[in-house]
């Protein structure tokens, strides 16, 4: 499944150079942590059960139209069942995931994929103030130190201090780990040399606005790097799409 993810930030950005080191796949450690939290393995069935005797049962919600995520969810559930956790796969429409599951925080776990923005601001995804319905912190993650680093990144202008804040943010989130970061599924394209020009801030050199491009409602053209096709003449760029 592509490349294991190692950052909360867009690949290659100058303000986040250090990778995000995530926990290793360690069954012995997982079982020890479960035991410390009040769970044990039932010797007769092999299932992980709570101290009350109730088995651990989780539902993973996945977009039924996304075949890649469906396949990934099957692999995850197989691994967890081998460990002794009962997993139910729930396939629903993307509309239901957004309007019912995420908006109302009604889920055990949801398999999601999203494109990382080019900007460094991760406030909407991880800040404690964004946990409630309507915010973007779907994990329900609350951490005062993470909040401080997020606020620092929003306002910091010094390059080195920004890199430090980004590294500390990633370390703190990885250490708590109430969720899974699985893989980077970015696609690789082969293109004719010189066919595209890079516009990291939505503009071409010498142009006030991208020709033929209007800002999207979500403003995605302002927070992601993008490329435009170009025709080269003696006067430079004459057309871009």
N, C-alpha and C positions, 0 to 999 in steps of 0.2 A: 504493500500500500504506500507507494511513493517514498518520500524521505521523512524520517522522524523530525518532528518540529523541534526547534531549538531557540525560539525567540517569540516575544509578543509583538515584535516590530517588523516592519517591512524589510525584506532582505537587502542588505547593503547600505542602509541609511547610516549617516555618519554619527548620529547621536546614540546608537545602540550597538556597540561593537562586540560585547561579550555575549557568548551563547547562554541559553537558559538550561542549566543542568537539572534534569528531572529524575525522579526516583527510578532505580533499576527494577527490572522484572524479577522480583525476589520473593518466591512463595513462602519461604521460611520466615522472612521478615513480616510479610503480610499476615501470616497466621499469628505471629507473636503480637502484632499491633491489634489484631482482632481480639485476642485473649485479654489484652490490657483494657480494651473497651467493653469487656463483659460478654464476649462471644466465645464459643468453643466448638470443637468438632464432635458431632455425635458419632461414637464408635460403631454403632450398628448400621447407620445409613450413610455415614461419611459426609453428611450435610453440616454446614455451619449453622448453629442455633444460638439464640440468645439465652442468657442465664435463666429466663422464664421457661425455656424449652421450645419457644416459637422459632421456626426455621427462618432464615434470612431470605426474603423474596423481593426482588427488584424488577421494575418494569422499565424497559428501554423503549422510548418513543422514537420513531424514525419516519422520515418522509417516504411514503409508499411509491412516489414517482421517481425517486433517486436510486437507481440500481447500484451505484457505487457505495452509497451509504447503507443500503440494504445488505449488501455483501459484507461490509465491514461490521455491521451490527451482528450478523450471524457469527462471525469469527470471535467477536468480543464475548457474546453469550456462551459460545462453546468453551472458551477459556475459563470463564467464571463458573460455569457448571462443573468443570473438572476440578475446580478448587472447592466446590461444595456450596455454591450460592445458586439458588433457584432464580432463573431469569426468564421473564416473559417479554417477548417482542411485540410491540404495538405499532402497527403500520397505519398511519393516518395521512390525510392530505396536508400539504404545506400550509394551506389557509387555516386549517384547524390548529396546527402547531403554533402559528403566529397569533391568531385571535383568541384561542381558548387555552392552550397549554402554557405558552410563554407569558402572555399578557396577564393571566390569572395565577401564575406560578403553580400550576396543577400538574406536577410530574415528579417521578422519581429521578429519571435521567432522560435527556434528549440528545440524540446525535445530531450535531449541527456543523455546518461549515460556513466560514465567512471569509471575505477578503480583508486582509489587514490594510488599514489606511496608511498613506505615506507620512502623515503627520505623527508627532510623538504623543499627542494627547490621548490618554486611555481612561480618562475620568469617567465617561459614561458606562464603561464596561466593568470597572473594578471598584469604584468609590462607594463607600458605605451608604451615601445619600441616594444612590441609584438602585438600592435593593428593592424598594417597594414597587408595586405595580405601576407601569408607565416608565420606569427607568430601565437601563440596559444591563444592570448587574443581575443576570438571570441565575447565577450561582448562589446568590444570597451571601456573598462573601463580605464579611465586615472585619476590618483590621485597621487600627489607628495609624500604625507605621506606614502601611500601604497608602492610606489616605494622604499622609504627609508627602510621600514621594510623588504621588499623582499630582498634588497641588504644586509641588516644586517644578515638575516637568512642564506644567501649563504656563509658567511664567518665567522660567530660567532662560536667559539669553546667552550665557557663557557656555561654549561648546564642551569643555572638559567637565564642568559641573553637571551638564545635561547627561553626559555619558555615565557619570557616577550615579546619578539619580535613576537612570534607566536600568543599570546593572543591579542596584539595590532593590528596585521594584521587582525585577524578575526573580531575584533570589528569595525575597520574602514570599512571593506568591508560590514559587516552587516548593518552598519549605512547608507551607500549609497544605497545599494540594488537596482541596476538597472536590476535585474534578479531574478530568483526564485531557491531556493534550496529546493527540495521536500522531498526526502526520501532516506534512506539507504537500498538497496536491497541485502545486503550481505547474502549469504546462510549459513545455519547451517548444518554441516555434522556430522553424527555419525560414529565413527570409533573404531575398536578394540584397546584397550589400548596398548600402546607400538608399534603400527604398523608404526608410522611415527616419524621421527626426524625433528626438526625445523632447518632451515638453513636461518637465516635472511639476510645474505649477499651473498647468492648463493654458500656457501661452507660448507662442513661438517668438524667437528673437525679432524685435522690431515690430511686433504686432500687438495691438491692445487686446484683442480677443481672438480665440481660435477660429479661423475661417470656417463657416458652415457648421459650427458647433455651438449649441446653446447650453448654458448651465442647467444641469438636471435639478429636479425638485429637491433631491437629497444633497445637492452640492458635491457629488462624488468626483466631478472633474477638478475640484479644488483640493481634494485630500488624497488623491491617488496619482501616481505617475502614469502617463499615458503617451501614446505615440501616434503620429499622424503620417500618412503617406505624402511624399513630396515629389514634385517634378523639378529637376534642376536645369536651369538655363544659365546663360552668361550673367544674368542679373540676380541669380540666386533662387530662392524659393518663390515660385510663381503660383502654386496652387497647393492646398492641403485639404485633406479630407479626414 
